[in-house]
Amino acid sequence: MSYPVIERREDDGSGTPGRMLSVVFPAILFLLGLALFAVAFNVGDWGPWVFFGGIVAVSLSFAIPTTILPALEDRA
């Protein structure tokens, strides 16, 4: 059984704004989600909403580089 050889692209896109969007923005969202989880138990009545915001932030931090950006790149 032979596996296909994956060749490196000539335009790897390492200096593009999309690369920054796929690395920096999810990292910031992940850290924001962790901070929201930590704060959620100390804000009183807003606790469930802050916890939900943490869930959304962490979910987006994983969804952006794995599903959203590849779908947008395939459109172009």
C-alpha positions in Angstrom: 0.0 0.0 0.0 1.5 3.3 -1.0 0.7 6.6 0.5 0.5 9.8 -1.6 3.4 12.2 -1.3 2.4 15.5 0.1 4.4 18.2 -1.7 5.1 21.6 -0.1 3.3 24.5 -1.7 5.2 27.2 -3.3 3.0 29.8 -1.6 3.0 28.6 2.0 1.2 31.7 3.3 3.4 32.0 6.4 3.4 35.8 6.3 -0.3 36.4 5.5 -2.9 37.9 7.7 -4.8 34.6 7.5 -1.9 32.9 9.2 -2.0 35.4 12.1 -5.7 34.9 12.3 -5.3 31.2 12.5 -2.7 31.3 15.3 -2.9 34.4 17.4 -6.7 35.0 17.5 -7.5 31.4 18.7 -4.8 31.6 21.3 -6.3 34.8 22.7 -9.8 33.3 22.6 -8.5 30.2 24.5 -6.9 32.3 27.2 -10.1 34.5 27.4 -12.2 31.3 27.8 -10.0 30.1 30.6 -10.2 33.5 32.3 -14.0 33.4 32.0 -14.2 30.0 33.5 -12.1 31.2 36.5 -14.2 34.3 37.0 -17.6 32.6 36.5 -17.9 31.4 40.0 -17.4 34.8 41.6 -19.8 37.1 39.7 -23.1 36.2 41.4 -26.1 36.2 39.1 -24.1 36.5 36.0 -22.2 33.3 36.7 -24.0 31.0 34.2 -23.7 33.6 31.4 -20.0 34.1 32.0 -19.5 30.3 32.1 -21.4 30.0 28.8 -19.2 32.8 27.4 -16.1 30.7 28.4 -17.5 27.7 26.6 -18.2 29.7 23.5 -14.7 31.3 23.6 -12.9 27.9 23.9 -15.1 26.4 21.3 -14.3 29.1 18.8 -10.6 28.9 19.6 -10.7 25.3 18.3 -13.2 25.9 15.5 -11.4 28.7 13.8 -8.2 26.9 12.8 -9.8 23.5 12.2 -13.1 24.2 10.4 -13.8 27.8 9.6 -10.5 28.9 8.0 -10.1 25.7 5.9 -13.6 26.2 4.6 -12.9 29.8 3.7 -9.6 28.8 2.0 -11.5 26.3 -0.2 -13.9 28.9 -1.4 -11.2 31.1 -2.8 
